[in-house]
């Protein structure tokens, strides 16, 4: 189970911004701006709304200031807006204030205080707060001691509410048999739910289940389909895995140029497996093929990983 990748230690303000619109229970131009990560537009919408007492906008603005997304970074302003929102008992404001205490943005780091605010928001079923509590217990941060079972309980609550990151975490628990009885079919169920919501980590996990024949019938074709979906979202592990599929001819026609292209794309995102694969293959690949693969890789990255190799 990848506790460190989805647990408390990985919960940060930048990640909150990346998934923010999924955790706020209303649709608006503000959340639409987050969908496309247009933080400048989001800030321009949040500022006047927060000034008029919109408590959700106050919480959003707090995180924007904390990270310097769409506005000049200002941790004091972040703390002010988060406190206003939290004092109004807005769940996302309570969560945002907890994040500031956790990261020490505008206030001294205090895990116990962070957990207090996370718990208040979790009591109102805010998925981000449920995940944060799950991570707190998993990592033993702000709680008496690590408690994997309690941590999974909070993630499960979030997963039941439809949060894709929590779904992927629950899937990982069943895939590895940590805390729960190992159950690959149950793991596939949760990975698929999260993958269908567009989470690349879950797409990669589901692809590996198909590749290895765990919880589903082994299918290189289905594995490659999910690796590609995540690779096109910029997920470097899947880019590496897709490159490996082309090198081996697993689920796709064998093609060393496309394989090297995906290895190189993944390597530019600092994926160590991809770097090692390139170093290993390099001497055996003709110079003209390597040059072509590198050109395709550059184009792929410029096209934000869409229509690569065409």
RAMONOR-V178869 format. One record per residue. N is the residue number from 0. RES is the residue in one small letter. OMEGA is omega in radians with two decimals (999 if undefined). NEAR is the number of other C-alpha atoms within 12 Angstrom. D_CENTER is the distance of its C-alpha to the mean C-alpha in Angstrom with 2 decimals. Layout:
N:RES:OMEGA:NEAR:D_CENTER
N:RES:OMEGA:NEAR:D_CENTER
//
This chain:
0:x:-3.04:25:15.08
1:x:-3.10:27:12.25
2:x:-3.06:35:12.86
3:x:-3.13:17:12.13
4:x:-3.13:21:8.58
5:x:-3.08:36:7.68
6:x:-3.00:37:11.01
7:x:-3.09:42:12.79
8:x:-3.11:28:13.04
9:x:3.13:25:9.42
10:x:-3.10:37:9.52
11:x:-3.07:32:10.74
12:x:3.14:38:12.15
13:x:3.11:26:10.32
14:x:3.09:28:6.91
15:x:3.14:36:9.34
16:x:-3.07:39:10.69
17:x:-3.10:29:7.87
18:x:-2.97:29:7.73
19:x:-3.03:40:11.30
20:x:3.12:32:13.27
21:x:-3.07:30:11.87
22:x:-3.12:36:13.17
23:x:-2.95:32:16.51
24:x:3.00:21:19.16
25:x:3.11:14:21.00
26:x:-3.14:16:20.95
27:x:3.05:19:22.36
28:x:3.13:21:22.51
29:x:3.14:33:20.46
30:x:3.06:30:17.42
31:x:3.11:22:18.18
32:x:3.09:27:17.96
33:x:3.13:34:14.38
34:x:-3.13:23:13.61
35:x:3.11:18:14.83
36:x:3.05:24:13.72
37:x:-3.02:23:17.46
38:x:3.08:34:17.55
39:x:3.11:22:21.27
40:x:3.13:24:22.11
41:x:3.14:35:20.01
42:x:-3.13:36:21.92
43:x:3.10:23:25.16
44:x:-3.08:30:24.67
45:x:-3.08:35:23.48
46:x:3.14:30:26.37
47:x:3.14:18:29.25
48:x:3.11:23:27.66
49:x:3.12:27:27.06
50:x:3.12:20:30.60
51:x:3.06:13:31.90
52:x:3.06:20:30.36
53:x:-2.98:26:27.31
54:x:3.06:32:25.42
55:x:3.10:43:22.01
56:x:3.09:41:22.53
57:x:-3.13:44:23.56
58:x:3.11:48:20.30
59:x:-3.13:58:18.32
60:x:3.11:54:20.87
61:x:-3.13:50:20.52
62:x:3.09:52:16.89
63:x:3.11:46:17.93
64:x:-3.11:37:20.84
65:x:-3.08:38:19.03
66:x:-3.08:35:16.80
67:x:3.14:25:19.51
68:x:3.13:31:17.69
69:x:3.10:28:20.47
70:x:3.04:27:22.92
71:x:-3.11:20:24.45
72:x:-3.11:21:22.70
73:x:-3.06:24:24.76
74:x:3.08:31:23.71
75:x:3.08:26:26.96
76:x:3.11:30:26.27
77:x:-3.13:40:22.79
78:x:-3.13:38:24.53
79:x:-3.10:28:27.26
80:x:3.12:41:25.16
81:x:-3.13:44:22.93
82:x:3.12:36:26.17
83:x:-3.12:31:27.86
84:x:-3.13:35:25.14
85:x:3.13:34:24.94
86:x:3.09:26:28.75
87:x:3.12:20:28.83
88:x:3.02:24:26.83
89:x:-3.06:35:23.98
90:x:-3.13:39:21.07
91:x:3.04:50:18.40
92:x:3.09:43:20.89
93:x:3.09:45:21.26
94:x:-3.13:52:17.56
95:x:3.12:59:17.60
96:x:3.06:53:20.70
97:x:3.12:51:19.23
98:x:3.14:55:16.46
99:x:3.07:46:19.35
100:x:-3.14:33:21.28
101:x:-3.07:35:18.52
102:x:-3.10:30:17.99
103:x:3.14:25:21.66
104:x:3.13:33:21.33
105:x:-3.10:29:24.82
106:x:3.12:26:25.75
107:x:3.09:20:26.29
108:x:-3.13:20:23.48
109:x:-3.08:23:24.15
110:x:-3.12:32:21.91
111:x:3.11:24:24.48
112:x:3.10:27:24.59
113:x:-3.12:36:20.82
114:x:3.10:38:20.94
115:x:-3.12:29:23.91
116:x:3.07:40:22.13
117:x:-3.08:45:19.01
118:x:3.11:35:21.60
119:x:3.13:30:23.43
120:x:3.12:35:20.44
121:x:3.10:32:19.49
122:x:3.09:25:23.12
123:x:3.04:24:22.52
124:x:3.02:33:19.64
125:x:-3.05:37:16.90
126:x:-3.14:40:13.65
127:x:-3.13:54:11.89
128:x:3.07:44:15.09
129:x:3.11:44:15.34
130:x:-3.14:50:12.05
131:x:3.09:54:13.40
132:x:3.08:52:16.66
133:x:3.11:46:15.33
134:x:3.14:46:13.89
135:x:3.13:45:17.21
136:x:3.12:34:19.28
137:x:-3.09:38:17.41
138:x:-3.09:31:17.82
139:x:-3.12:27:21.10
140:x:3.12:29:20.34
141:x:3.10:31:22.59
142:x:-3.05:28:24.02
143:x:-3.09:14:27.16
144:x:3.07:16:25.62
145:x:-3.13:22:22.66
146:x:-3.05:24:22.74
147:x:-3.14:30:20.42
148:x:3.11:25:22.09
149:x:3.11:25:21.71
150:x:-3.14:37:18.05
151:x:3.11:41:17.50
152:x:3.14:29:19.73
153:x:3.08:39:17.50
154:x:-3.14:45:14.38
155:x:3.10:34:16.83
156:x:3.13:32:18.01
157:x:3.12:35:14.67
158:x:3.13:32:14.19
159:x:3.09:26:17.75
160:x:3.06:26:17.00
161:x:3.13:30:14.55
162:x:-3.05:40:11.13
163:x:3.13:37:8.85
164:x:3.10:51:6.52
165:x:3.10:46:10.09
166:x:-3.14:44:11.55
167:x:3.12:47:9.68
168:x:3.13:47:10.82
169:x:3.08:52:14.22
170:x:3.12:45:14.45
171:x:3.11:44:14.05
172:x:3.14:37:16.75
173:x:-3.14:31:19.06
174:x:-3.05:32:18.52
175:x:-3.14:25:19.62
176:x:3.06:20:22.00
177:x:3.14:24:20.88
178:x:3.13:21:22.42
179:x:3.06:24:23.02
180:x:-3.12:18:25.29
181:x:-3.07:21:23.67
182:x:-3.04:24:23.45
183:x:3.10:30:21.96
184:x:3.10:25:22.75
185:x:3.10:28:20.92
186:x:3.13:36:17.87
187:x:3.14:39:18.16
188:x:-3.09:29:18.58
189:x:3.08:40:15.30
190:x:-3.12:43:13.37
191:x:3.11:35:15.30
192:x:-3.12:32:14.67
193:x:3.12:35:10.88
194:x:3.12:33:11.56
195:x:3.08:26:14.14
196:x:3.03:25:11.83
197:x:-3.14:28:10.11
198:x:-3.06:36:6.84
199:x:3.10:33:7.48
200:x:-3.14:41:6.84
201:x:3.07:42:9.27
202:x:3.13:45:11.43
203:x:3.13:42:11.93
204:x:3.12:47:12.81
205:x:3.11:48:15.11
206:x:3.14:42:16.66
207:x:3.09:39:17.55
208:x:3.08:37:19.19
209:x:-3.13:32:21.25
210:x:-3.06:29:22.09
211:x:-3.13:23:23.31
212:x:3.13:20:24.84
213:x:3.14:26:23.26
214:x:3.09:28:23.44
215:x:3.04:25:24.36
216:x:-3.13:19:27.10
217:x:-3.13:20:26.32
218:x:3.09:23:25.59
219:x:-3.14:31:24.80
220:x:3.12:25:24.86
221:x:3.11:28:22.14
222:x:-3.12:34:20.06
223:x:3.11:39:20.49
224:x:-3.11:29:19.69
225:x:3.05:40:16.18
226:x:-3.12:44:15.73
227:x:-3.14:38:16.97
228:x:3.14:35:14.74
229:x:3.13:37:11.57
230:x:-3.13:39:13.73
231:x:3.02:34:14.70
232:x:3.07:29:11.25
233:x:-3.10:34:11.41
234:x:-2.94:34:9.65
235:x:3.11:35:12.35
236:x:3.13:40:12.80
237:x:3.06:41:13.63
238:x:3.07:49:15.78
239:x:-3.11:41:17.63
240:x:3.09:46:18.06
241:x:3.06:50:19.37
242:x:3.11:45:21.70
243:x:3.11:39:22.93
244:x:3.12:37:23.67
245:x:3.12:30:25.82
246:x:-3.08:27:27.56
247:x:-3.05:21:28.44
248:x:-3.10:21:29.07
249:x:3.12:27:26.89
250:x:3.08:28:26.26
251:x:3.06:25:27.23
252:x:-3.13:20:30.46
253:x:-3.07:18:30.69
254:x:-3.06:24:30.17
255:x:3.14:33:29.98
256:x:3.12:37:29.47
257:x:3.09:38:26.34
258:x:3.13:40:25.16
259:x:3.10:46:25.78
260:x:-3.11:43:24.22
261:x:3.04:52:20.81
262:x:-3.09:47:21.31
263:x:3.08:46:22.18
264:x:3.13:46:19.25
265:x:-3.12:40:16.90
266:x:3.13:32:19.25
267:x:3.05:27:19.06
268:x:3.04:24:15.43
269:x:3.06:18:16.93
270:x:-3.05:24:16.24
271:x:3.12:19:19.16
272:x:-3.13:26:19.85
273:x:3.13:32:20.34
274:x:3.13:26:22.64
275:x:3.13:18:24.67
276:x:3.11:27:25.02
277:x:3.13:33:26.33
278:x:-3.12:18:28.72
279:x:-3.09:14:29.98
280:x:-3.00:24:30.54
281:x:-3.07:24:31.89
282:x:-3.07:12:35.53
283:x:-3.09:15:35.84
284:x:3.10:22:34.63
285:x:-3.05:15:37.33
286:x:-3.11:14:36.93
287:x:3.10:14:37.02
288:x:3.12:22:34.17
289:x:3.13:27:32.02
290:x:3.12:19:32.86
291:x:-3.14:23:31.98
292:x:-3.14:32:28.59
293:x:3.10:31:27.83
294:x:3.12:24:28.98
295:x:3.13:29:26.76
296:x:3.14:35:23.75
297:x:3.13:26:24.59
298:x:3.14:22:24.98
299:x:-3.14:30:21.74
300:x:3.13:30:19.79
301:x:-3.14:16:21.99
302:x:3.14:18:21.27
303:x:2.97:17:17.49
304:x:3.11:31:17.48
305:x:3.10:24:19.45
306:x:-3.09:19:22.88
307:x:3.09:31:22.77
308:x:-3.11:28:26.00
309:x:999:16:28.14
//
